Amino acid sequence: MSLKNQIVRAALSIPTNIVEGREQKTDAEFARYLRYALASTSELEYHAIAARDIGVITTQDFVSLSSQAKTVRMMLYGLLKRLDK
């Protein structure tokens, strides 16, 4: 599988897990899917680092992608924290 495909797959997995989780019956089940989405943000960030390191994406694109992944991760952590209350 190409790095591009892995990046796309990880990026699409984030909202997919959120949507799937929202359809669950309990907050605990929803939280489980949010943790899957969090794992996908980490995977996406790793692939971005690899892509930058091998010269497939520019540093500017890496910074943008990494920043967006971190923002999404922070939102997911915030939502998980609210569910824990």
CNS distance restraints for C-alpha pairs under 8 A (distance, minus, plus):
assign (resid   1 and name CA) (resid   5 and name CA) 6.44 0.50 0.50
assign (resid   1 and name CA) (resid   6 and name CA) 6.89 0.50 0.50
assign (resid   2 and name CA) (resid   6 and name CA) 6.35 0.50 0.50
assign (resid   3 and name CA) (resid   7 and name CA) 6.15 0.50 0.50
assign (resid   3 and name CA) (resid  47 and name CA) 7.06 0.50 0.50
assign (resid   3 and name CA) (resid  51 and name CA) 7.29 0.50 0.50
assign (resid   4 and name CA) (resid   8 and name CA) 6.22 0.50 0.50
assign (resid   5 and name CA) (resid   9 and name CA) 5.97 0.50 0.50
assign (resid   6 and name CA) (resid  10 and name CA) 6.05 0.50 0.50
assign (resid   6 and name CA) (resid  47 and name CA) 7.37 0.50 0.50
assign (resid   7 and name CA) (resid  11 and name CA) 6.06 0.50 0.50
assign (resid   7 and name CA) (resid  44 and name CA) 5.77 0.50 0.50
assign (resid   7 and name CA) (resid  47 and name CA) 6.09 0.50 0.50
assign (resid   7 and name CA) (resid  48 and name CA) 7.31 0.50 0.50
assign (resid   8 and name CA) (resid  12 and name CA) 6.07 0.50 0.50
assign (resid   9 and name CA) (resid  13 and name CA) 6.03 0.50 0.50
assign (resid  10 and name CA) (resid  14 and name CA) 6.74 0.50 0.50
assign (resid  10 and name CA) (resid  40 and name CA) 5.39 0.50 0.50
assign (resid  10 and name CA) (resid  41 and name CA) 7.16 0.50 0.50
assign (resid  10 and name CA) (resid  43 and name CA) 6.41 0.50 0.50
assign (resid  10 and name CA) (resid  44 and name CA) 5.35 0.50 0.50
assign (resid  11 and name CA) (resid  15 and name CA) 7.83 0.50 0.50
assign (resid  11 and name CA) (resid  40 and name CA) 7.09 0.50 0.50
assign (resid  11 and name CA) (resid  41 and name CA) 7.26 0.50 0.50
assign (resid  11 and name CA) (resid  44 and name CA) 6.23 0.50 0.50
assign (resid  12 and name CA) (resid  16 and name CA) 6.32 0.50 0.50
assign (resid  13 and name CA) (resid  17 and name CA) 5.98 0.50 0.50
assign (resid  13 and name CA) (resid  37 and name CA) 6.71 0.50 0.50
assign (resid  13 and name CA) (resid  40 and name CA) 6.37 0.50 0.50
assign (resid  14 and name CA) (resid  18 and name CA) 6.53 0.50 0.50
assign (resid  14 and name CA) (resid  36 and name CA) 7.69 0.50 0.50
assign (resid  14 and name CA) (resid  37 and name CA) 4.46 0.50 0.50
assign (resid  14 and name CA) (resid  38 and name CA) 7.30 0.50 0.50
assign (resid  14 and name CA) (resid  40 and name CA) 5.79 0.50 0.50
assign (resid  14 and name CA) (resid  41 and name CA) 6.74 0.50 0.50
assign (resid  15 and name CA) (resid  19 and name CA) 6.13 0.50 0.50
assign (resid  15 and name CA) (resid  37 and name CA) 7.16 0.50 0.50
assign (resid  16 and name CA) (resid  20 and name CA) 6.09 0.50 0.50
assign (resid  16 and name CA) (resid  37 and name CA) 7.99 0.50 0.50
assign (resid  17 and name CA) (resid  21 and name CA) 5.83 0.50 0.50
assign (resid  17 and name CA) (resid  33 and name CA) 5.44 0.50 0.50
assign (resid  17 and name CA) (resid  34 and name CA) 6.60 0.50 0.50
assign (resid  17 and name CA) (resid  36 and name CA) 6.54 0.50 0.50
assign (resid  17 and name CA) (resid  37 and name CA) 5.53 0.50 0.50
assign (resid  18 and name CA) (resid  22 and name CA) 6.15 0.50 0.50
assign (resid  18 and name CA) (resid  30 and name CA) 7.85 0.50 0.50
assign (resid  18 and name CA) (resid  33 and name CA) 6.25 0.50 0.50
assign (resid  18 and name CA) (resid  34 and name CA) 5.85 0.50 0.50
assign (resid  18 and name CA) (resid  37 and name CA) 6.57 0.50 0.50
assign (resid  19 and name CA) (resid  23 and name CA) 6.75 0.50 0.50
assign (resid  20 and name CA) (resid  24 and name CA) 7.13 0.50 0.50
assign (resid  20 and name CA) (resid  33 and name CA) 7.14 0.50 0.50
assign (resid  21 and name CA) (resid  29 and name CA) 6.73 0.50 0.50
assign (resid  21 and name CA) (resid  30 and name CA) 4.34 0.50 0.50
assign (resid  21 and name CA) (resid  31 and name CA) 7.26 0.50 0.50
assign (resid  21 and name CA) (resid  32 and name CA) 7.40 0.50 0.50
assign (resid  21 and name CA) (resid  33 and name CA) 4.85 0.50 0.50
assign (resid  21 and name CA) (resid  34 and name CA) 6.80 0.50 0.50
assign (resid  22 and name CA) (resid  30 and name CA) 5.67 0.50 0.50
assign (resid  23 and name CA) (resid  30 and name CA) 7.64 0.50 0.50
assign (resid  24 and name CA) (resid  29 and name CA) 5.93 0.50 0.50
assign (resid  24 and name CA) (resid  30 and name CA) 5.80 0.50 0.50
assign (resid  25 and name CA) (resid  29 and name CA) 6.96 0.50 0.50
assign (resid  25 and name CA) (resid  30 and name CA) 7.74 0.50 0.50
assign (resid  26 and name CA) (resid  30 and name CA) 6.33 0.50 0.50
assign (resid  27 and name CA) (resid  31 and name CA) 5.97 0.50 0.50
assign (resid  27 and name CA) (resid  83 and name CA) 6.32 0.50 0.50
assign (resid  28 and name CA) (resid  32 and name CA) 6.39 0.50 0.50
assign (resid  28 and name CA) (resid  83 and name CA) 7.80 0.50 0.50
assign (resid  29 and name CA) (resid  33 and name CA) 6.71 0.50 0.50
assign (resid  30 and name CA) (resid  34 and name CA) 6.33 0.50 0.50
assign (resid  31 and name CA) (resid  35 and name CA) 6.24 0.50 0.50
assign (resid  31 and name CA) (resid  80 and name CA) 6.13 0.50 0.50
assign (resid  31 and name CA) (resid  83 and name CA) 7.15 0.50 0.50
assign (resid  32 and name CA) (resid  36 and name CA) 6.53 0.50 0.50
assign (resid  33 and name CA) (resid  37 and name CA) 6.30 0.50 0.50
assign (resid  34 and name CA) (resid  38 and name CA) 6.20 0.50 0.50
assign (resid  34 and name CA) (resid  76 and name CA) 6.63 0.50 0.50
assign (resid  34 and name CA) (resid  80 and name CA) 7.17 0.50 0.50
assign (resid  35 and name CA) (resid  39 and name CA) 6.23 0.50 0.50
assign (resid  36 and name CA) (resid  40 and name CA) 6.33 0.50 0.50
assign (resid  37 and name CA) (resid  41 and name CA) 6.42 0.50 0.50
assign (resid  37 and name CA) (resid  76 and name CA) 7.88 0.50 0.50
assign (resid  38 and name CA) (resid  42 and name CA) 6.54 0.50 0.50
assign (resid  38 and name CA) (resid  73 and name CA) 6.04 0.50 0.50
assign (resid  38 and name CA) (resid  76 and name CA) 6.78 0.50 0.50
assign (resid  39 and name CA) (resid  43 and name CA) 6.24 0.50 0.50
assign (resid  40 and name CA) (resid  44 and name CA) 5.97 0.50 0.50
assign (resid  41 and name CA) (resid  45 and name CA) 6.12 0.50 0.50
assign (resid  41 and name CA) (resid  69 and name CA) 5.76 0.50 0.50
assign (resid  41 and name CA) (resid  70 and name CA) 7.71 0.50 0.50
assign (resid  41 and name CA) (resid  72 and name CA) 7.55 0.50 0.50
assign (resid  41 and name CA) (resid  73 and name CA) 6.48 0.50 0.50
assign (resid  42 and name CA) (resid  46 and name CA) 6.18 0.50 0.50
assign (resid  42 and name CA) (resid  69 and name CA) 7.89 0.50 0.50
assign (resid  43 and name CA) (resid  47 and name CA) 6.25 0.50 0.50
assign (resid  44 and name CA) (resid  48 and name CA) 6.19 0.50 0.50
assign (resid  44 and name CA) (resid  69 and name CA) 7.43 0.50 0.50
assign (resid  45 and name CA) (resid  49 and name CA) 6.25 0.50 0.50
assign (resid  45 and name CA) (resid  65 and name CA) 7.65 0.50 0.50
assign (resid  45 and name CA) (resid  66 and name CA) 5.88 0.50 0.50
assign (resid  45 and name CA) (resid  69 and name CA) 6.63 0.50 0.50
assign (resid  46 and name CA) (resid  50 and name CA) 6.27 0.50 0.50
assign (resid  47 and name CA) (resid  51 and name CA) 6.02 0.50 0.50
assign (resid  48 and name CA) (resid  52 and name CA) 6.10 0.50 0.50
assign (resid  48 and name CA) (resid  57 and name CA) 7.92 0.50 0.50
assign (resid  48 and name CA) (resid  62 and name CA) 6.07 0.50 0.50
assign (resid  48 and name CA) (resid  65 and name CA) 7.22 0.50 0.50
assign (resid  48 and name CA) (resid  66 and name CA) 7.15 0.50 0.50
assign (resid  49 and name CA) (resid  53 and name CA) 6.05 0.50 0.50
assign (resid  49 and name CA) (resid  62 and name CA) 7.12 0.50 0.50
assign (resid  50 and name CA) (resid  54 and name CA) 6.22 0.50 0.50
assign (resid  51 and name CA) (resid  55 and name CA) 6.10 0.50 0.50
assign (resid  51 and name CA) (resid  56 and name CA) 4.97 0.50 0.50
assign (resid  51 and name CA) (resid  57 and name CA) 5.68 0.50 0.50
assign (resid  52 and name CA) (resid  56 and name CA) 5.88 0.50 0.50
assign (resid  52 and name CA) (resid  57 and name CA) 5.09 0.50 0.50
assign (resid  52 and name CA) (resid  58 and name CA) 6.17 0.50 0.50
assign (resid  52 and name CA) (resid  59 and name CA) 6.29 0.50 0.50
assign (resid  52 and name CA) (resid  62 and name CA) 6.28 0.50 0.50
assign (resid  57 and name CA) (resid  61 and name CA) 6.19 0.50 0.50
assign (resid  57 and name CA) (resid  62 and name CA) 6.57 0.50 0.50
assign (resid  58 and name CA) (resid  62 and name CA) 6.17 0.50 0.50
assign (resid  59 and name CA) (resid  63 and name CA) 6.09 0.50 0.50
assign (resid  60 and name CA) (resid  64 and name CA) 6.31 0.50 0.50
assign (resid  61 and name CA) (resid  65 and name CA) 6.08 0.50 0.50
assign (resid  62 and name CA) (resid  66 and name CA) 5.85 0.50 0.50
assign (resid  63 and name CA) (resid  67 and name CA) 5.93 0.50 0.50
assign (resid  64 and name CA) (resid  68 and name CA) 6.24 0.50 0.50
assign (resid  65 and name CA) (resid  69 and name CA) 6.18 0.50 0.50
assign (resid  66 and name CA) (resid  70 and name CA) 6.16 0.50 0.50
assign (resid  67 and name CA) (resid  71 and name CA) 6.21 0.50 0.50
assign (resid  68 and name CA) (resid  72 and name CA) 6.23 0.50 0.50
assign (resid  69 and name CA) (resid  73 and name CA) 6.08 0.50 0.50
assign (resid  70 and name CA) (resid  74 and name CA) 6.15 0.50 0.50
assign (resid  71 and name CA) (resid  75 and name CA) 6.33 0.50 0.50
assign (resid  72 and name CA) (resid  76 and name CA) 6.17 0.50 0.50
assign (resid  73 and name CA) (resid  77 and name CA) 6.17 0.50 0.50
assign (resid  74 and name CA) (resid  78 and name CA) 6.16 0.50 0.50
assign (resid  75 and name CA) (resid  79 and name CA) 6.20 0.50 0.50
assign (resid  76 and name CA) (resid  80 and name CA) 6.11 0.50 0.50
assign (resid  77 and name CA) (resid  81 and name CA) 6.10 0.50 0.50
assign (resid  78 and name CA) (resid  82 and name CA) 6.36 0.50 0.50
assign (resid  79 and name CA) (resid  83 and name CA) 6.30 0.50 0.50
assign (resid  80 and name CA) (resid  84 and name CA) 6.30 0.50 0.50
assign (resid  81 and name CA) (resid  85 and name CA) 6.81 0.50 0.50
